[in-house]
Amino acid sequence: MRFEERELKPYAEPVTASELKEGEVYFAVNNVDNKMLIPTMETVVFAGRNLDPDDVGKVYFQDIDSYLQGIRHDSTLEDDRIMLSCGSENETKHIFTFENALNELMKCALRRRKAQSTG
């Protein structure tokens, strides 16, 4: 099996807050170390903006498991199975489309390869 070759940009290409679409699946990619060798990735669904009446400039993401079970943030029932994360719409630099999340993981793989060859 072979994956197509691609040129990886030296910078990340996250989704901007204005590009987010309700109900769309995105990928939160973070690194847990300073050398960016240990990534984490979480699949999330964009639930919307300013879901609470007092919100200003907030974006909400729902966990994929509860979303696939049909549980929605606007349900009238309180449901402990839903996990919503909320943050500023100015802080979405870790949210990616699938292709760009994959690019971030490939860049991590190259950093890991380099660290192993020099260490």
N, C-alpha and C positions, 0 to 999 in steps of 0.2 A: 504494500500500500504506500502511496506517495501523496504528500500534500503539496499543493502548488507553492511555488517559490514566490516570495513577495519582499518588497523593500519596506523595512520598518522605519518609521519616522523616529527621530531621537526624542520626541516629545509625546505626551499623552494626548488623546483626542476624546475627551469625555463629552457626554451629551450636555448641551447648555440647558438651563432651566426653561428657556422659551421653546426648546425643541421637544420637551417631555409631553407625551400624549397619555391621557388616562386610559388604563386598561392594557397598556403596552408593557412587555417584559423587558427589563434591563438587568444589568449585572454590576454589582458593587464590588470593585476590585481594590483591595488595600494590601499593604505590606506591613508585617508586624516587626520588621527589623530595619535599622538605619541603612544597611547595605542593599536593601530591597531584593533579598534573596528568598524570602519566605512570604509568598502571597496568600491571601485568602480571597475567596470569591463567593458572593451570595447572590442568588437569583431573587429579584424583587419585581413587583408590579407597581407602576405609578398609580397611586390612588387619587391624587388631586392636589390642589392648592388651597390653602387657607380653609381647612375643614372645620375649624372651630370659629365661632363668631368673632372672637377677639384676635384672630390670627392676621398677621400682615407679613407678606413675603415668605411664607412657609410652604414647603413641599412635603408630601407624605408618600411613603412607600409601604406596601403590604408584603408580607412574606408569601412566597409562592405556594407553600403547602396549603394555607388556609384559602388562598385565592382559587386554587384548583378544586377545593372542596365546595366551592360556590359561596363561600362566606365573603361578604362585602362590608366595607367600612361604614356604609350608610344604612346597614341593616338596623331595623328597630329593635332587634334582640341583642342583648349583651352577650357576647360570645368570647369566652376565655381562649379560644383556639386561634384568634386573629392576633397577629403581631404587626403593629404599625410603627414605623420609625418616622420621625419628623426632624426637619432641619431647615436652615435658611436656604432660600432659592439661590443664594450666592455661594453656597458650599456644596456643589454637586460635582466637584472635580474627580470624584471616585466612581461616578455612575457612567456606564458605557453601554453601547449596543453590543451585540454578540461579537461581531467582527472586531471591533476595537478592543473589547475585553480580551479576545484571543490574541490580538497584537501585543497587549500588555503582558500576557502570560508568556508569549514567545520571547519578548525582550527579557523577561525574568529568566527564562531558560538559558539565554545567551550569557547573562550575567553570572548565573550559577556555573555554567561551563567554564567561563573565564576564571572564576574564583577557584574552581577545582584544579585548573591547570597551573595556576600560580601559587596555590597553597599546598 
